[in-house]
Amino acid sequence: MEELAKEAGITVRTLRFYRERGLLPAPRREGRIAWYDHHHLARLRTIAALLERGHTLSGIADLTAAFESGRDAGEALGLVTPSEENPVHLTPEALADHFAGEVTPENLAAALDLGYLAVEGDEIIHISRRLLEASSALVRAGVPLAAVMAAGREVRVHVDAMAELFTTLLHTHALGRDPEQLRPLAKAVVDAELSLALDRRLAAEDNGS
């Protein structure tokens, strides 16, 4: 404990306080010896970073509790059926690294509600590597994570409608065909239409300026 406290730049008393508040996982014990590892140090550094950004210990405790009491990953992420998306397994510290300063209890709750995240044991699972990379890039560009997720919620409404349109099209006009054949065609149409829509929007903004 003394070695961990020294490495983290805090006092043993503070470390014990974090343990009592449930902010730090219990150490591995061998007899009377308690072993802490790099995961504990990473958690302490995450706590320090959150405190520096103005978060309270109560808020950090809520965040930790949410990490450790998440829903079943398979159910929460909707991964029962095959998917092209690759889930990403993360530690709480790794998630904080992706969204520096933005992993608040409120944002975590929103991500869990959207199904972007679930918790399984000591790990966090993000539903899609592509969504993780895109959203973290938007945050690095200056877009608040809450705004990114709000946009994601709106996008989901529209893409659900498009998915229903294409599956209805297939069921109506191509009975007996493998539904998986629809996937690349639907993606091609949506990608092309979105690209054209962005062209029109950017051109309109240029003309307006």
C-alpha positions as CSV (number, residue, x, y, z in Angstrom):
1,M,0.0,0.0,0.0
2,E,2.8,2.4,0.8
3,E,4.5,1.6,-2.5
4,L,1.3,2.2,-4.4
5,A,0.6,5.5,-2.6
6,K,4.1,6.7,-3.3
7,E,3.9,5.8,-7.0
8,A,0.5,7.6,-7.3
9,G,1.7,10.6,-5.4
10,I,-0.9,10.4,-2.6
11,T,-0.7,9.5,1.1
12,V,-1.5,6.1,2.5
13,R,-4.4,7.7,4.4
14,T,-5.9,9.0,1.1
15,L,-5.4,5.5,-0.4
16,R,-7.3,3.9,2.5
17,F,-10.0,6.5,2.1
18,Y,-10.5,5.6,-1.6
19,R,-10.6,1.9,-0.6
20,E,-13.3,2.6,2.0
21,R,-15.3,4.7,-0.5
22,G,-15.2,1.8,-3.0
23,L,-13.2,3.8,-5.5
24,L,-10.4,1.3,-5.7
25,P,-10.7,-2.5,-6.2
26,A,-9.5,-4.8,-3.4
27,P,-5.9,-6.0,-3.7
28,R,-4.9,-9.6,-4.4
29,R,-3.9,-11.2,-1.1
30,E,-1.4,-13.8,-0.3
31,G,-1.5,-14.5,3.4
32,R,-1.0,-11.2,5.2
33,I,0.5,-9.5,2.0
34,A,-1.7,-7.3,-0.2
35,W,-0.6,-7.0,-3.8
36,Y,-1.5,-4.0,-5.9
37,D,-0.8,-3.9,-9.6
38,H,-0.8,-1.5,-12.5
39,H,-4.6,-1.6,-12.7
40,H,-4.8,-0.1,-9.3
41,L,-2.3,2.6,-10.2
42,A,-4.2,3.4,-13.4
43,R,-7.4,3.7,-11.4
44,L,-5.7,6.1,-9.0
45,R,-4.4,8.2,-11.8
46,T,-7.9,8.3,-13.4
47,I,-9.3,9.5,-10.0
48,A,-6.7,12.2,-9.8
49,A,-7.4,13.3,-13.4
50,L,-11.1,13.5,-12.7
51,L,-10.6,15.5,-9.5
52,E,-8.4,17.9,-11.4
53,R,-11.2,18.5,-13.8
54,G,-13.6,19.4,-11.0
55,H,-15.4,16.1,-10.4
56,T,-16.4,15.3,-6.9
57,L,-15.5,12.0,-5.1
58,S,-19.2,11.3,-4.9
59,G,-19.5,11.6,-8.7
60,I,-16.5,9.5,-9.2
61,A,-17.9,6.9,-6.9
62,D,-21.2,6.9,-8.9
63,L,-19.1,6.4,-12.1
64,T,-17.2,3.4,-10.5
65,A,-20.4,1.9,-9.3
66,A,-21.9,2.1,-12.8
67,F,-18.8,0.4,-14.2
68,E,-19.0,-2.4,-11.7
69,S,-22.8,-3.1,-11.8
70,G,-23.5,-3.0,-15.5
71,R,-26.0,-5.2,-17.3
72,D,-25.2,-8.4,-19.0
73,A,-23.0,-7.5,-22.0
74,G,-24.6,-9.7,-24.6
75,E,-28.1,-8.6,-23.7
76,A,-27.2,-4.9,-23.3
77,L,-25.3,-4.7,-26.6
78,G,-27.7,-6.7,-28.6
79,L,-25.0,-9.1,-29.8
80,V,-27.2,-12.2,-29.8
81,T,-27.4,-12.1,-33.6
82,P,-24.3,-11.9,-35.9
83,S,-23.0,-8.4,-36.6
84,E,-20.4,-6.8,-38.8
85,E,-19.4,-4.6,-35.9
86,N,-16.5,-5.6,-33.7
87,P,-17.0,-5.0,-30.0
88,V,-14.1,-3.5,-28.0
89,H,-13.1,-4.6,-24.5
90,L,-11.9,-1.8,-22.3
91,T,-10.8,-1.1,-18.8
92,P,-12.4,2.0,-17.1
93,E,-9.0,3.7,-17.5
94,A,-8.8,2.9,-21.2
95,L,-12.2,4.3,-21.7
96,A,-11.2,7.5,-19.9
97,D,-8.2,7.8,-22.2
98,H,-10.4,7.7,-25.3
99,F,-12.6,10.5,-23.9
100,A,-10.3,12.5,-21.6
101,G,-12.3,14.6,-19.2
102,E,-15.6,13.5,-20.7
103,V,-16.3,10.2,-19.0
104,T,-18.8,11.5,-16.4
105,P,-21.5,9.6,-14.5
106,E,-24.1,11.3,-16.7
107,N,-22.3,10.5,-20.0
108,L,-21.7,6.9,-18.8
109,A,-25.4,6.5,-18.0
110,A,-26.4,7.8,-21.4
111,A,-24.0,5.5,-23.1
112,L,-25.3,2.5,-21.2
113,D,-28.9,3.6,-22.0
114,L,-28.1,3.8,-25.7
115,G,-26.5,0.4,-25.7
116,Y,-23.1,1.7,-26.7
117,L,-21.6,0.3,-23.5
118,A,-22.1,-2.6,-21.2
119,V,-20.1,-3.9,-18.3
120,E,-19.0,-7.5,-18.0
121,G,-16.9,-8.4,-14.9
122,D,-14.0,-5.9,-14.7
123,E,-14.3,-4.9,-18.3
124,I,-16.3,-2.4,-20.3
125,I,-17.5,-3.5,-23.7
126,H,-18.2,-0.9,-26.5
127,I,-20.6,-2.2,-29.1
128,S,-18.5,-1.0,-32.1
129,R,-14.9,-0.2,-32.8
130,R,-15.9,2.1,-35.6
131,L,-18.3,4.0,-33.4
132,L,-15.7,4.2,-30.6
133,E,-13.1,5.6,-32.9
134,A,-15.4,8.1,-34.6
135,S,-16.9,9.4,-31.4
136,S,-13.5,9.8,-29.7
137,A,-12.3,11.7,-32.8
138,L,-15.2,14.0,-32.6
139,V,-14.5,14.7,-28.9
140,R,-10.8,15.4,-29.7
141,A,-12.1,17.8,-32.3
142,G,-13.9,19.7,-29.6
143,V,-17.4,18.3,-29.7
144,P,-18.7,17.5,-26.2
145,L,-19.3,13.8,-25.6
146,A,-22.9,14.5,-24.5
147,A,-23.5,16.2,-27.9
148,V,-22.0,13.3,-29.7
149,M,-24.3,10.9,-28.0
150,A,-27.4,13.1,-28.5
151,A,-26.6,13.1,-32.2
152,G,-26.1,9.4,-32.1
153,R,-29.6,9.0,-30.6
154,E,-31.1,11.0,-33.5
155,V,-29.1,9.1,-36.1
156,R,-30.4,5.9,-34.7
157,V,-34.0,6.9,-35.3
158,H,-33.2,7.6,-39.0
159,V,-31.1,4.5,-39.6
160,D,-33.8,2.3,-38.0
161,A,-36.3,3.8,-40.4
162,M,-33.9,3.1,-43.3
163,A,-33.3,-0.5,-42.2
164,E,-37.0,-1.0,-42.1
165,L,-37.4,0.5,-45.6
166,F,-34.8,-1.8,-47.1
167,T,-36.0,-5.0,-45.3
168,T,-39.6,-4.2,-46.4
169,L,-38.3,-3.7,-50.0
170,L,-36.6,-7.1,-50.0
171,H,-39.6,-8.9,-48.4
172,T,-42.0,-7.3,-50.9
173,H,-40.0,-7.7,-54.1
174,A,-37.4,-10.4,-53.6
175,L,-39.1,-13.2,-51.7
176,G,-36.8,-16.2,-50.9
177,R,-33.6,-14.2,-51.2
178,D,-31.0,-14.3,-48.5
179,P,-31.5,-11.2,-46.3
180,E,-27.7,-10.9,-45.8
181,Q,-27.5,-10.0,-49.6
182,L,-29.3,-6.8,-48.8
183,R,-26.7,-5.5,-46.3
184,P,-24.0,-4.3,-48.8
185,L,-26.6,-2.9,-51.2
186,A,-28.4,-1.0,-48.5
187,K,-25.1,0.3,-47.1
188,A,-24.0,1.4,-50.6
189,V,-27.2,3.4,-51.2
190,V,-27.1,5.0,-47.8
191,D,-23.4,5.9,-48.0
192,A,-23.8,7.4,-51.5
193,E,-26.9,9.4,-50.5
194,L,-25.2,10.7,-47.3
195,S,-22.2,11.7,-49.3
196,L,-24.3,13.6,-51.8
197,A,-26.3,15.3,-49.0
198,L,-23.1,16.5,-47.4
199,D,-22.0,17.8,-50.7
200,R,-25.2,19.8,-51.0
201,R,-25.1,21.1,-47.5
202,L,-21.4,22.2,-47.7
203,A,-22.0,23.8,-51.0
204,A,-25.0,25.7,-49.6
205,E,-22.9,26.9,-46.7
206,D,-20.2,28.1,-49.0
207,N,-22.7,30.0,-51.2
208,G,-24.2,31.5,-48.0
209,S,-20.8,32.8,-46.9
